[in-house]
Amino acid sequence: MVTTNIHEDNLLPIANVGRIIKQVIPPNSKVSKMAKETMKECASEFIGFVTGEAADRCKKEKRKTINGDDICYAFEALGLDHYAEAMKRYMERYREYQNHIISMRKVNASAQLDSPRAELSLFGDRLCGDDQICSNVATPTKFL
């Protein structure tokens, strides 16, 4: 029983998985609890697989913090190049956003955004490449 609880602690929350699934299926569709559980386990395993590879790199380089570049490296090392490219684009745009916020604060010290959602809205449609589909994260060859 103890090992089950430890295992459950390493999984994504089922409510979050359910919300993501609902975003990519037709509006009147329903998803069984078993399907949500299966997706939760698969997504958690995938995340663990990728972060494990990134952690190995950090360990070899005697670092304790995994960063976005380590995740990109892990994607490439695991043969998931399309995810690596999407992650690199996202990181580039996020850094642009951070620089934008810094420059706004220099111009006007009171220029702050209320929430992370408001901050991400600055990206607008730029989060997607011209040939990418952002709304359908379930498409295996198109990410972000």
N, CA, C and O atoms as CSV, one atom per row, in Angstrom:
chain,resi,resn,atom,element,x,y,z
A,1,MET,N,N,0.811,-1.190,0.000
A,1,MET,CA,C,0.000,0.000,0.000
A,1,MET,C,C,0.863,1.265,0.000
A,1,MET,O,O,0.514,2.248,-0.654
A,2,VAL,N,N,1.962,1.250,0.713
A,2,VAL,CA,C,2.847,2.409,0.773
A,2,VAL,C,C,3.453,2.688,-0.596
A,2,VAL,O,O,3.546,3.846,-1.001
A,3,THR,N,N,3.872,1.638,-1.322
A,3,THR,CA,C,4.469,1.852,-2.635
A,3,THR,C,C,3.472,2.442,-3.617
A,3,THR,O,O,3.863,3.206,-4.499
A,4,THR,N,N,2.178,2.103,-3.484
A,4,THR,CA,C,1.152,2.677,-4.353
A,4,THR,C,C,1.046,4.176,-4.118
A,4,THR,O,O,0.952,4.943,-5.076
A,5,ASN,N,N,1.058,4.610,-2.850
A,5,ASN,CA,C,0.970,6.031,-2.552
A,5,ASN,C,C,2.176,6.791,-3.064
A,5,ASN,O,O,2.038,7.906,-3.568
A,6,ILE,N,N,3.352,6.206,-2.942
A,6,ILE,CA,C,4.554,6.854,-3.462
A,6,ILE,C,C,4.445,6.984,-4.977
A,6,ILE,O,O,4.782,8.026,-5.541
A,7,HIS,N,N,3.971,5.922,-5.638
A,7,HIS,CA,C,3.802,5.955,-7.085
A,7,HIS,C,C,2.781,7.027,-7.486
A,7,HIS,O,O,3.008,7.766,-8.444
A,8,GLU,N,N,1.668,7.116,-6.766
A,8,GLU,CA,C,0.640,8.115,-7.066
A,8,GLU,C,C,1.177,9.527,-6.914
A,8,GLU,O,O,0.766,10.419,-7.656
A,9,ASP,N,N,2.074,9.752,-5.982
A,9,ASP,CA,C,2.641,11.080,-5.772
A,9,ASP,C,C,3.476,11.539,-6.959
A,9,ASP,O,O,3.681,12.739,-7.143
A,10,ASN,N,N,3.957,10.604,-7.764
A,10,ASN,CA,C,4.795,10.940,-8.913
A,10,ASN,C,C,3.998,11.130,-10.192
A,10,ASN,O,O,4.584,11.360,-11.250
A,11,LEU,N,N,2.680,11.040,-10.121
A,11,LEU,CA,C,1.843,11.174,-11.306
A,11,LEU,C,C,1.236,12.569,-11.386
A,11,LEU,O,O,1.116,13.267,-10.379
A,12,LEU,N,N,0.860,12.961,-12.590
A,12,LEU,CA,C,0.179,14.233,-12.783
A,12,LEU,C,C,-1.212,14.175,-12.164
A,12,LEU,O,O,-1.791,13.093,-12.064
A,13,PRO,N,N,-1.755,15.298,-11.750
A,13,PRO,CA,C,-3.125,15.312,-11.215
A,13,PRO,C,C,-4.141,14.955,-12.308
A,13,PRO,O,O,-4.064,15.465,-13.426
A,14,ILE,N,N,-5.079,14.087,-11.979
A,14,ILE,CA,C,-6.065,13.609,-12.950
A,14,ILE,C,C,-6.932,14.753,-13.469
A,14,ILE,O,O,-7.321,14.744,-14.637
A,15,ALA,N,N,-7.241,15.735,-12.628
A,15,ALA,CA,C,-8.072,16.863,-13.068
A,15,ALA,C,C,-7.373,17.648,-14.184
A,15,ALA,O,O,-8.012,18.059,-15.152
A,16,ASN,N,N,-6.081,17.850,-14.047
A,16,ASN,CA,C,-5.328,18.574,-15.077
A,16,ASN,C,C,-5.298,17.785,-16.385
A,16,ASN,O,O,-5.470,18.347,-17.467
A,17,VAL,N,N,-5.080,16.486,-16.268
A,17,VAL,CA,C,-5.061,15.632,-17.459
A,17,VAL,C,C,-6.422,15.678,-18.140
A,17,VAL,O,O,-6.505,15.776,-19.365
A,18,GLY,N,N,-7.486,15.608,-17.352
A,18,GLY,CA,C,-8.842,15.676,-17.907
A,18,GLY,C,C,-9.099,16.976,-18.648
A,18,GLY,O,O,-9.709,16.970,-19.718
A,19,ARG,N,N,-8.637,18.101,-18.088
A,19,ARG,CA,C,-8.822,19.401,-18.753
A,19,ARG,C,C,-8.075,19.463,-20.085
A,19,ARG,O,O,-8.590,19.995,-21.069
A,20,ILE,N,N,-6.884,18.929,-20.108
A,20,ILE,CA,C,-6.102,18.930,-21.352
A,20,ILE,C,C,-6.784,18.063,-22.404
A,20,ILE,O,O,-6.879,18.451,-23.568
A,21,ILE,N,N,-7.255,16.897,-21.997
A,21,ILE,CA,C,-7.941,16.006,-22.936
A,21,ILE,C,C,-9.178,16.692,-23.505
A,21,ILE,O,O,-9.426,16.621,-24.709
A,22,LYS,N,N,-9.954,17.355,-22.654
A,22,LYS,CA,C,-11.185,18.024,-23.111
A,22,LYS,C,C,-10.903,19.125,-24.121
A,22,LYS,O,O,-11.753,19.427,-24.959
A,23,GLN,N,N,-9.726,19.728,-24.055
A,23,GLN,CA,C,-9.374,20.797,-24.994
A,23,GLN,C,C,-9.193,20.290,-26.415
A,23,GLN,O,O,-9.336,21.059,-27.366
A,24,VAL,N,N,-8.881,19.011,-26.574
A,24,VAL,CA,C,-8.542,18.510,-27.909
A,24,VAL,C,C,-9.554,17.532,-28.489
A,24,VAL,O,O,-9.369,17.036,-29.601
A,25,ILE,N,N,-10.619,17.252,-27.750
A,25,ILE,CA,C,-11.643,16.357,-28.282
A,25,ILE,C,C,-12.883,17.168,-28.636
A,25,ILE,O,O,-13.037,18.286,-28.145
A,26,PRO,N,N,-13.769,16.638,-29.472
A,26,PRO,CA,C,-15.004,17.354,-29.803
A,26,PRO,C,C,-15.808,17.694,-28.538
A,26,PRO,O,O,-15.759,16.955,-27.555
A,27,PRO,N,N,-16.543,18.809,-28.564
A,27,PRO,CA,C,-17.236,19.301,-27.360
A,27,PRO,C,C,-18.200,18.306,-26.704
A,27,PRO,O,O,-18.304,18.280,-25.477
A,28,ASN,N,N,-18.892,17.506,-27.474
A,28,ASN,CA,C,-19.882,16.592,-26.899
A,28,ASN,C,C,-19.308,15.230,-26.536
A,28,ASN,O,O,-20.051,14.334,-26.135
A,29,SER,N,N,-18.006,15.064,-26.672
A,29,SER,CA,C,-17.375,13.778,-26.383
A,29,SER,C,C,-17.163,13.598,-24.887
A,29,SER,O,O,-17.051,14.562,-24.129
A,30,LYS,N,N,-17.114,12.338,-24.491
A,30,LYS,CA,C,-16.832,12.014,-23.098
A,30,LYS,C,C,-15.620,11.098,-23.047
A,30,LYS,O,O,-15.367,10.330,-23.975
A,31,VAL,N,N,-14.875,11.190,-21.951
A,31,VAL,CA,C,-13.681,10.373,-21.775
A,31,VAL,C,C,-13.852,9.584,-20.484
A,31,VAL,O,O,-14.178,10.152,-19.441
A,32,SER,N,N,-13.634,8.290,-20.554
A,32,SER,CA,C,-13.788,7.446,-19.369
A,32,SER,C,C,-12.690,7.729,-18.356
A,32,SER,O,O,-11.625,8.250,-18.686
A,33,LYS,N,N,-12.986,7.370,-17.119
A,33,LYS,CA,C,-11.988,7.547,-16.060
A,33,LYS,C,C,-10.762,6.693,-16.346
A,33,LYS,O,O,-9.636,7.111,-16.073
A,34,MET,N,N,-10.970,5.499,-16.892
A,34,MET,CA,C,-9.851,4.607,-17.217
A,34,MET,C,C,-8.954,5.239,-18.289
A,34,MET,O,O,-7.730,5.122,-18.217
A,35,ALA,N,N,-9.552,5.904,-19.276
A,35,ALA,CA,C,-8.759,6.567,-20.315
A,35,ALA,C,C,-7.944,7.707,-19.713
A,35,ALA,O,O,-6.778,7.892,-20.060
A,36,LYS,N,N,-8.558,8.470,-18.813
A,36,LYS,CA,C,-7.829,9.559,-18.149
A,36,LYS,C,C,-6.678,9.015,-17.312
A,36,LYS,O,O,-5.580,9.571,-17.316
A,37,GLU,N,N,-6.936,7.932,-16.599
A,37,GLU,CA,C,-5.890,7.304,-15.786
A,37,GLU,C,C,-4.724,6.826,-16.663
A,37,GLU,O,O,-3.555,6.991,-16.314
A,38,THR,N,N,-5.073,6.231,-17.805
A,38,THR,CA,C,-4.044,5.741,-18.719
A,38,THR,C,C,-3.209,6.897,-19.266
A,38,THR,O,O,-1.981,6.819,-19.311
A,39,MET,N,N,-3.882,7.968,-19.681
A,39,MET,CA,C,-3.163,9.145,-20.184
A,39,MET,C,C,-2.291,9.756,-19.089
A,39,MET,O,O,-1.174,10.199,-19.356
A,40,LYS,N,N,-2.796,9.780,-17.873
A,40,LYS,CA,C,-2.036,10.317,-16.737
A,40,LYS,C,C,-0.748,9.523,-16.543
A,40,LYS,O,O,0.324,10.098,-16.351
A,41,GLU,N,N,-0.863,8.214,-16.595
A,41,GLU,CA,C,0.318,7.366,-16.406
A,41,GLU,C,C,1.311,7.524,-17.564
A,41,GLU,O,O,2.521,7.593,-17.350
A,42,CYS,N,N,0.781,7.581,-18.794
A,42,CYS,CA,C,1.657,7.741,-19.963
A,42,CYS,C,C,2.388,9.080,-19.935
A,42,CYS,O,O,3.598,9.140,-20.151
A,43,ALA,N,N,1.642,10.156,-19.667
A,43,ALA,CA,C,2.250,11.490,-19.636
A,43,ALA,C,C,3.290,11.582,-18.518
A,43,ALA,O,O,4.360,12.161,-18.706
A,44,SER,N,N,2.977,11.016,-17.372
A,44,SER,CA,C,3.916,11.047,-16.247
A,44,SER,C,C,5.177,10.256,-16.574
A,44,SER,O,O,6.285,10.677,-16.241
A,45,GLU,N,N,5.006,9.118,-17.223
A,45,GLU,CA,C,6.160,8.300,-17.618
A,45,GLU,C,C,7.025,9.048,-18.638
A,45,GLU,O,O,8.252,9.027,-18.549
A,46,PHE,N,N,6.382,9.708,-19.604
A,46,PHE,CA,C,7.103,10.476,-20.614
A,46,PHE,C,C,7.910,11.591,-19.959
A,46,PHE,O,O,9.083,11.786,-20.279
A,47,ILE,N,N,7.284,12.318,-19.048
A,47,ILE,CA,C,7.969,13.414,-18.358
A,47,ILE,C,C,9.151,12.874,-17.559
A,47,ILE,O,O,10.234,13.458,-17.569
A,48,GLY,N,N,8.938,11.764,-16.874
A,48,GLY,CA,C,10.027,11.154,-16.105
A,48,GLY,C,C,11.170,10.685,-16.981
A,48,GLY,O,O,12.340,10.820,-16.620
A,49,PHE,N,N,10.824,10.128,-18.144
A,49,PHE,CA,C,11.824,9.650,-19.095
A,49,PHE,C,C,12.702,10.798,-19.586
A,49,PHE,O,O,13.928,10.690,-19.599
A,50,VAL,N,N,12.072,11.889,-19.986
A,50,VAL,CA,C,12.811,13.045,-20.520
A,50,VAL,C,C,13.621,13.726,-19.412
A,50,VAL,O,O,14.795,14.040,-19.606
A,51,THR,N,N,13.002,13.951,-18.265
A,51,THR,CA,C,13.740,14.631,-17.195
A,51,THR,C,C,14.855,13.751,-16.634
A,51,THR,O,O,15.862,14.263,-16.147
A,52,GLY,N,N,14.681,12.446,-16.700
A,52,GLY,CA,C,15.756,11.543,-16.274
A,52,GLY,C,C,16.983,11.704,-17.152
A,52,GLY,O,O,18.110,11.740,-16.659
A,53,GLU,N,N,16.760,11.800,-18.451
A,53,GLU,CA,C,17.870,12.017,-19.393
A,53,GLU,C,C,18.537,13.369,-19.136
A,53,GLU,O,O,19.763,13.480,-19.164
A,54,ALA,N,N,17.718,14.397,-18.884
A,54,ALA,CA,C,18.261,15.731,-18.597
A,54,ALA,C,C,19.037,15.710,-17.276
A,54,ALA,O,O,20.084,16.346,-17.160
A,55,ALA,N,N,18.529,14.986,-16.290
A,55,ALA,CA,C,19.201,14.904,-14.989
A,55,ALA,C,C,20.550,14.195,-15.109
A,55,ALA,O,O,21.513,14.558,-14.435
A,56,ASP,N,N,20.609,13.184,-15.972
A,56,ASP,CA,C,21.892,12.493,-16.192
A,56,ASP,C,C,22.935,13.453,-16.744
A,56,ASP,O,O,24.102,13.414,-16.354
A,57,ARG,N,N,22.498,14.318,-17.660
A,57,ARG,CA,C,23.425,15.308,-18.226
A,57,ARG,C,C,23.918,16.256,-17.127
A,57,ARG,O,O,25.108,16.559,-17.041
A,58,CYS,N,N,22.991,16.714,-16.297
A,58,CYS,CA,C,23.371,17.623,-15.216
A,58,CYS,C,C,24.338,16.946,-14.246
A,58,CYS,O,O,25.289,17.566,-13.769
A,59,LYS,N,N,24.092,15.693,-13.965
A,59,LYS,CA,C,24.957,14.958,-13.050
A,59,LYS,C,C,26.367,14.841,-13.619
A,59,LYS,O,O,27.349,15.012,-12.897
A,60,LYS,N,N,26.465,14.546,-14.929
A,60,LYS,CA,C,27.775,14.446,-15.569
A,60,LYS,C,C,28.520,15.774,-15.523
A,60,LYS,O,O,29.743,15.811,-15.388
A,61,GLU,N,N,27.755,16.874,-15.639
A,61,GLU,CA,C,28.364,18.202,-15.625
A,61,GLU,C,C,28.441,18.790,-14.215
A,61,GLU,O,O,28.810,19.951,-14.037
A,62,LYS,N,N,28.089,17.975,-13.216
A,62,LYS,CA,C,28.148,18.367,-11.810
A,62,LYS,C,C,27.320,19.613,-11.519
A,62,LYS,O,O,27.756,20.526,-10.816
A,63,ARG,N,N,26.119,19.623,-12.078
A,63,ARG,CA,C,25.160,20.702,-11.814
A,63,ARG,C,C,23.958,20.102,-11.109
A,63,ARG,O,O,23.678,18.910,-11.242
A,64,LYS,N,N,23.248,20.937,-10.355
A,64,LYS,CA,C,22.101,20.443,-9.602
A,64,LYS,C,C,20.770,20.925,-10.164
A,64,LYS,O,O,19.720,20.445,-9.736
A,65,THR,N,N,20.783,21.840,-11.092
A,65,THR,CA,C,19.547,22.411,-11.624
A,65,THR,C,C,19.386,22.058,-13.095
A,65,THR,O,O,20.282,22.287,-13.908
A,66,ILE,N,N,18.233,21.499,-13.417
A,66,ILE,CA,C,17.898,21.198,-14.814
A,66,ILE,C,C,17.293,22.455,-15.422
A,66,ILE,O,O,16.402,23.064,-14.832
A,67,ASN,N,N,17.774,22.847,-16.603
A,67,ASN,CA,C,17.216,24.021,-17.273
A,67,ASN,C,C,16.616,23.612,-18.629
A,67,ASN,O,O,16.676,22.446,-19.019
A,68,GLY,N,N,16.053,24.570,-19.318
A,68,GLY,CA,C,15.405,24.300,-20.599
A,68,GLY,C,C,16.342,23.709,-21.634
A,68,GLY,O,O,15.934,22.866,-22.433
A,69,ASP,N,N,17.597,24.144,-21.630
A,69,ASP,CA,C,18.570,23.602,-22.573
A,69,ASP,C,C,18.831,22.116,-22.311
A,69,ASP,O,O,19.083,21.345,-23.237
A,70,ASP,N,N,18.766,21.731,-21.041
A,70,ASP,CA,C,18.941,20.318,-20.699
A,70,ASP,C,C,17.769,19.486,-21.225
A,70,ASP,O,O,17.954,18.356,-21.677
A,71,ILE,N,N,16.571,20.051,-21.162
A,71,ILE,CA,C,15.387,19.352,-21.676
A,71,ILE,C,C,15.498,19.214,-23.192
A,71,ILE,O,O,15.181,18.160,-23.743
A,72,CYS,N,N,15.946,20.276,-23.871
A,72,CYS,CA,C,16.144,20.198,-25.330
A,72,CYS,C,C,17.169,19.122,-25.669
A,72,CYS,O,O,16.968,18.342,-26.599
A,73,TYR,N,N,18.254,19.080,-24.924
A,73,TYR,CA,C,19.273,18.060,-25.132
A,73,TYR,C,C,18.665,16.669,-24.968
A,73,TYR,O,O,18.920,15.771,-25.770
A,74,ALA,N,N,17.853,16.501,-23.914
A,74,ALA,CA,C,17.235,15.200,-23.648
A,74,ALA,C,C,16.322,14.791,-24.796
A,74,ALA,O,O,16.344,13.638,-25.228
A,75,PHE,N,N,15.518,15.733,-25.293
A,75,PHE,CA,C,14.645,15.422,-26.430
A,75,PHE,C,C,15.468,14.931,-27.618
A,75,PHE,O,O,15.128,13.927,-28.244
A,76,GLU,N,N,16.547,15.641,-27.924
A,76,GLU,CA,C,17.386,15.252,-29.055
A,76,GLU,C,C,18.069,13.909,-28.811
A,76,GLU,O,O,18.135,13.074,-29.713
A,77,ALA,N,N,18.571,13.698,-27.607
A,77,ALA,CA,C,19.250,12.442,-27.281
A,77,ALA,C,C,18.298,11.253,-27.371
A,77,ALA,O,O,18.715,10.135,-27.672
A,78,LEU,N,N,17.023,11.503,-27.108
A,78,LEU,CA,C,16.019,10.436,-27.150
A,78,LEU,C,C,15.368,10.298,-28.525
A,78,LEU,O,O,14.456,9.491,-28.700
A,79,GLY,N,N,15.834,11.083,-29.501
A,79,GLY,CA,C,15.292,10.996,-30.848
A,79,GLY,C,C,13.985,11.740,-31.028
A,79,GLY,O,O,13.245,11.464,-31.972
A,80,LEU,N,N,13.688,12.678,-30.143
A,80,LEU,CA,C,12.453,13.458,-30.216
A,80,LEU,C,C,12.763,14.875,-30.695
A,80,LEU,O,O,12.447,15.860,-30.028
A,81,ASP,N,N,13.385,14.949,-31.861
A,81,ASP,CA,C,13.866,16.227,-32.379
A,81,ASP,C,C,12.760,17.263,-32.563
A,81,ASP,O,O,12.983,18.452,-32.333
A,82,HIS,N,N,11.567,16.824,-32.975
A,82,HIS,CA,C,10.476,17.788,-33.188
A,82,HIS,C,C,10.079,18.462,-31.874
A,82,HIS,O,O,9.704,19.634,-31.877
A,83,TYR,N,N,10.155,17.744,-30.758
A,83,TYR,CA,C,9.883,18.363,-29.465
A,83,TYR,C,C,11.005,19.324,-29.090
A,83,TYR,O,O,10.751,20.382,-28.514
A,84,ALA,N,N,12.232,18.964,-29.410
A,84,ALA,CA,C,13.369,19.831,-29.105
A,84,ALA,C,C,13.250,21.156,-29.847
A,84,ALA,O,O,13.498,22.219,-29.279
A,85,GLU,N,N,12.871,21.087,-31.117
A,85,GLU,CA,C,12.720,22.315,-31.898
A,85,GLU,C,C,11.608,23.194,-31.339
A,85,GLU,O,O,11.767,24.411,-31.244
A,86,ALA,N,N,10.493,22.591,-30.972
A,86,ALA,CA,C,9.381,23.352,-30.394
A,86,ALA,C,C,9.801,23.989,-29.068
A,86,ALA,O,O,9.462,25.141,-28.795
A,87,MET,N,N,10.526,23.253,-28.261
A,87,MET,CA,C,10.991,23.764,-26.971
A,87,MET,C,C,11.971,24.915,-27.169
A,87,MET,O,O,11.924,25.905,-26.439
A,88,LYS,N,N,12.846,24.791,-28.144
A,88,LYS,CA,C,13.798,25.876,-28.430
A,88,LYS,C,C,13.069,27.142,-28.857
A,88,LYS,O,O,13.418,28.241,-28.426
A,89,ARG,N,N,12.040,26.984,-29.717
A,89,ARG,CA,C,11.260,28.156,-30.143
A,89,ARG,C,C,10.561,28.792,-28.954
A,89,ARG,O,O,10.546,30.015,-28.816
A,90,TYR,N,N,9.985,27.966,-28.100
A,90,TYR,CA,C,9.297,28.484,-26.924
A,90,TYR,C,C,10.274,29.238,-26.022
A,90,TYR,O,O,9.972,30.343,-25.571
A,91,MET,N,N,11.447,28.648,-25.756
A,91,MET,CA,C,12.423,29.297,-24.886
A,91,MET,C,C,12.898,30.623,-25.477
A,91,MET,O,O,13.088,31.600,-24.753
A,92,GLU,N,N,13.088,30.649,-26.789
A,92,GLU,CA,C,13.510,31.890,-27.451
A,92,GLU,C,C,12.460,32.980,-27.256
A,92,GLU,O,O,12.794,34.117,-26.923
A,93,ARG,N,N,11.214,32.638,-27.462
A,93,ARG,CA,C,10.133,33.619,-27.310
A,93,ARG,C,C,9.953,34.016,-25.850
A,93,ARG,O,O,9.658,35.174,-25.553
A,94,TYR,N,N,10.125,33.074,-24.947
A,94,TYR,CA,C,10.012,33.394,-23.530
A,94,TYR,C,C,11.121,34.356,-23.117
A,94,TYR,O,O,10.878,35.288,-22.351
A,95,ARG,N,N,12.319,34.141,-23.609
A,95,ARG,CA,C,13.427,35.051,-23.294
A,95,ARG,C,C,13.179,36.433,-23.890
A,95,ARG,O,O,13.502,37.448,-23.273
A,96,GLU,N,N,12.600,36.470,-25.100
A,96,GLU,CA,C,12.229,37.758,-25.687
A,96,GLU,C,C,11.233,38.481,-24.794
A,96,GLU,O,O,11.336,39.687,-24.570
A,97,TYR,N,N,10.270,37.723,-24.291
A,97,TYR,CA,C,9.265,38.288,-23.398
A,97,TYR,C,C,9.928,38.823,-22.136
A,97,TYR,O,O,9.617,39.933,-21.704
A,98,GLN,N,N,10.839,38.054,-21.534
A,98,GLN,CA,C,11.523,38.498,-20.322
A,98,GLN,C,C,12.288,39.792,-20.581
A,98,GLN,O,O,12.255,40.705,-19.756
A,99,ASN,N,N,12.969,39.879,-21.709
A,99,ASN,CA,C,13.689,41.108,-22.062
A,99,ASN,C,C,12.724,42.268,-22.253
A,99,ASN,O,O,13.026,43.400,-21.877
A,100,HIS,N,N,11.558,41.986,-22.838
A,100,HIS,CA,C,10.537,43.009,-23.043
A,100,HIS,C,C,10.053,43.552,-21.697
A,100,HIS,O,O,9.924,44.764,-21.527
A,101,ILE,N,N,9.788,42.670,-20.754
A,101,ILE,CA,C,9.325,43.080,-19.427
A,101,ILE,C,C,10.393,43.914,-18.730
A,101,ILE,O,O,10.083,44.933,-18.112
A,102,ILE,N,N,11.638,43.489,-18.828
A,102,ILE,CA,C,12.730,44.241,-18.203
A,102,ILE,C,C,12.810,45.645,-18.789
A,102,ILE,O,O,12.967,46.621,-18.056
A,103,SER,N,N,12.701,45.745,-20.110
A,103,SER,CA,C,12.769,47.069,-20.733
A,103,SER,C,C,11.558,47.916,-20.365
A,103,SER,O,O,11.682,49.131,-20.210
A,104,MET,N,N,10.376,47.287,-20.220
A,104,MET,CA,C,9.189,48.039,-19.798
A,104,MET,C,C,9.363,48.578,-18.387
A,104,MET,O,O,8.969,49.707,-18.095
A,105,ARG,N,N,9.948,47.776,-17.516
A,105,ARG,CA,C,10.134,48.197,-16.126
A,105,ARG,C,C,11.163,49.306,-16.016
A,105,ARG,O,O,11.073,50.160,-15.134
A,106,LYS,N,N,12.135,49.293,-16.906
A,106,LYS,CA,C,13.128,50.368,-16.900
A,106,LYS,C,C,12.477,51.680,-17.314
A,106,LYS,O,O,12.774,52.734,-16.752
A,107,VAL,N,N,11.582,51.610,-18.306
A,107,VAL,CA,C,10.906,52.814,-18.778
A,107,VAL,C,C,9.890,53.294,-17.748
A,107,VAL,O,O,9.799,54.489,-17.467
A,108,ASN,N,N,9.143,52.378,-17.200
A,108,ASN,CA,C,8.103,52.732,-16.251
A,108,ASN,C,C,8.139,51.722,-15.109
A,108,ASN,O,O,7.703,50.582,-15.270
A,109,ALA,N,N,8.646,52.131,-13.980
A,109,ALA,CA,C,8.839,51.219,-12.847
A,109,ALA,C,C,7.538,50.583,-12.386
A,109,ALA,O,O,7.569,49.518,-11.770
A,110,SER,N,N,6.405,51.196,-12.663
A,110,SER,CA,C,5.129,50.630,-12.219
A,110,SER,C,C,4.487,49.730,-13.269
A,110,SER,O,O,3.369,49.260,-13.061
A,111,ALA,N,N,5.159,49.475,-14.386
A,111,ALA,CA,C,4.583,48.625,-15.440
A,111,ALA,C,C,4.738,47.163,-15.052
A,111,ALA,O,O,5.797,46.562,-15.236
A,112,GLN,N,N,3.669,46.608,-14.515
A,112,GLN,CA,C,3.679,45.202,-14.141
A,112,GLN,C,C,2.385,44.566,-14.620
A,112,GLN,O,O,1.353,45.229,-14.714
A,113,LEU,N,N,2.450,43.299,-14.915
A,113,LEU,CA,C,1.271,42.567,-15.349
A,113,LEU,C,C,0.668,41.843,-14.152
A,113,LEU,O,O,1.382,41.459,-13.226
A,114,ASP,N,N,-0.642,41.661,-14.175
A,114,ASP,CA,C,-1.361,41.110,-13.034
A,114,ASP,C,C,-1.198,39.610,-12.848
A,114,ASP,O,O,-1.172,39.136,-11.712
A,115,SER,N,N,-1.090,38.857,-13.924
A,115,SER,CA,C,-1.071,37.402,-13.776
A,115,SER,C,C,-0.196,36.767,-14.842
A,115,SER,O,O,0.128,37.400,-15.848
A,116,PRO,N,N,0.186,35.516,-14.621
A,116,PRO,CA,C,0.960,34.806,-15.654
A,116,PRO,C,C,0.194,34.706,-16.967
A,116,PRO,O,O,0.805,34.775,-18.034
A,117,ARG,N,N,-1.127,34.545,-16.920
A,117,ARG,CA,C,-1.913,34.483,-18.156
A,117,ARG,C,C,-1.797,35.790,-18.932
A,117,ARG,O,O,-1.679,35.788,-20.157
A,118,ALA,N,N,-1.830,36.907,-18.206
A,118,ALA,CA,C,-1.681,38.204,-18.871
A,118,ALA,C,C,-0.291,38.318,-19.487
A,118,ALA,O,O,-0.129,38.876,-20.572
A,119,GLU,N,N,0.704,37.787,-18.792
A,119,GLU,CA,C,2.061,37.824,-19.315
A,119,GLU,C,C,2.165,37.005,-20.594
A,119,GLU,O,O,2.760,37.455,-21.573
A,120,LEU,N,N,1.593,35.812,-20.593
A,120,LEU,CA,C,1.658,34.959,-21.778
A,120,LEU,C,C,0.853,35.529,-22.934
A,120,LEU,O,O,1.136,35.231,-24.094
A,121,SER,N,N,-0.152,36.351,-22.627
A,121,SER,CA,C,-0.946,36.933,-23.708
A,121,SER,C,C,-0.115,37.875,-24.572
A,121,SER,O,O,-0.484,38.166,-25.710
A,122,LEU,N,N,1.003,38.349,-24.036
A,122,LEU,CA,C,1.890,39.194,-24.845
A,122,LEU,C,C,2.440,38.427,-26.042
A,122,LEU,O,O,2.748,39.012,-27.080
A,123,PHE,N,N,2.561,37.091,-25.883
A,123,PHE,CA,C,3.051,36.285,-26.987
A,123,PHE,C,C,2.058,36.265,-28.138
A,123,PHE,O,O,2.455,36.238,-29.302
A,124,GLY,N,N,0.781,36.277,-27.820
A,124,GLY,CA,C,-0.250,36.180,-28.853
A,124,GLY,C,C,-0.054,34.944,-29.686
A,124,GLY,O,O,0.247,33.876,-29.152
A,125,ASP,N,N,-0.219,35.065,-30.981
A,125,ASP,CA,C,-0.076,33.937,-31.889
A,125,ASP,C,C,1.383,33.615,-32.178
A,125,ASP,O,O,1.666,32.655,-32.896
A,126,ARG,N,N,2.310,34.386,-31.641
A,126,ARG,CA,C,3.728,34.154,-31.930
A,126,ARG,C,C,4.250,32.883,-31.297
A,126,ARG,O,O,5.347,32.439,-31.637
A,127,LEU,N,N,3.486,32.271,-30.367
A,127,LEU,CA,C,3.935,31.018,-29.778
A,127,LEU,C,C,3.989,29.910,-30.817
A,127,LEU,O,O,4.728,28.939,-30.653
A,128,CYS,N,N,3.218,30.046,-31.874
A,128,CYS,CA,C,3.165,29.018,-32.907
A,128,CYS,C,C,3.999,29.460,-34.096
A,128,CYS,O,O,4.042,30.639,-34.446
A,129,GLY,N,N,4.656,28.492,-34.706
A,129,GLY,CA,C,5.310,28.769,-35.974
A,129,GLY,C,C,4.239,28.863,-37.046
A,129,GLY,O,O,3.083,28.528,-36.790
A,130,ASP,N,N,4.596,29.309,-38.232
A,130,ASP,CA,C,3.624,29.450,-39.301
A,130,ASP,C,C,2.943,28.135,-39.646
A,130,ASP,O,O,1.777,28.126,-40.040
A,131,ASP,N,N,3.658,27.022,-39.503
A,131,ASP,CA,C,3.102,25.732,-39.882
A,131,ASP,C,C,2.668,24.910,-38.674
A,131,ASP,O,O,2.406,23.714,-38.804
A,132,GLN,N,N,2.589,25.535,-37.501
A,132,GLN,CA,C,2.248,24.802,-36.286
A,132,GLN,C,C,0.784,25.023,-35.915
A,132,GLN,O,O,0.199,26.057,-36.237
A,133,ILE,N,N,0.206,24.044,-35.237
A,133,ILE,CA,C,-1.146,24.139,-34.728
A,133,ILE,C,C,-1.056,24.177,-33.216
A,133,ILE,O,O,-0.678,23.186,-32.592
A,134,CYS,N,N,-1.402,25.324,-32.614
A,134,CYS,CA,C,-1.275,25.464,-31.170
A,134,CYS,C,C,-2.446,24.849,-30.421
A,134,CYS,O,O,-2.255,24.301,-29.335
A,135,SER,N,N,-3.623,24.923,-30.957
A,135,SER,CA,C,-4.786,24.487,-30.211
A,135,SER,C,C,-4.874,22.991,-30.060
A,135,SER,O,O,-5.573,22.513,-29.167
A,136,ASN,N,N,-4.193,22.229,-30.897
A,136,ASN,CA,C,-4.297,20.785,-30.843
A,136,ASN,C,C,-2.976,20.187,-30.395
A,136,ASN,O,O,-2.170,19.755,-31.219
A,137,VAL,N,N,-2.753,20.163,-29.072
A,137,VAL,CA,C,-1.489,19.638,-28.564
A,137,VAL,C,C,-1.402,18.131,-28.689
A,137,VAL,O,O,-0.342,17.547,-28.465
A,138,ALA,N,N,-2.522,17.490,-29.049
A,138,ALA,CA,C,-2.519,16.038,-29.171
A,138,ALA,C,C,-1.948,15.570,-30.513
A,138,ALA,O,O,-1.680,14.380,-30.682
A,139,THR,N,N,-1.757,16.484,-31.463
A,139,THR,CA,C,-1.195,16.101,-32.739
A,139,THR,C,C,0.262,15.729,-32.546
A,139,THR,O,O,1.050,16.570,-32.112
A,140,PRO,N,N,0.651,14.495,-32.856
A,140,PRO,CA,C,1.998,14.046,-32.510
A,140,PRO,C,C,3.124,14.763,-33.231
A,140,PRO,O,O,4.224,14.847,-32.686
A,141,THR,N,N,2.905,15.280,-34.420
A,141,THR,CA,C,3.991,15.909,-35.147
A,141,THR,C,C,3.980,17.414,-35.025
A,141,THR,O,O,4.874,18.084,-35.542
A,142,LYS,N,N,2.992,17.951,-34.356
A,142,LYS,CA,C,2.914,19.402,-34.193
A,142,LYS,C,C,2.844,19.711,-32.717
A,142,LYS,O,O,1.967,19.204,-32.017
A,143,PHE,N,N,3.757,20.537,-32.232
A,143,PHE,CA,C,3.857,20.825,-30.819
A,143,PHE,C,C,3.976,22.314,-30.614
A,143,PHE,O,O,4.716,22.986,-31.332
A,144,LEU,N,N,3.279,22.820,-29.672
A,144,LEU,CA,C,3.195,24.250,-29.383
A,144,LEU,C,C,2.630,24.915,-30.577
A,144,LEU,O,O,2.459,26.134,-30.582
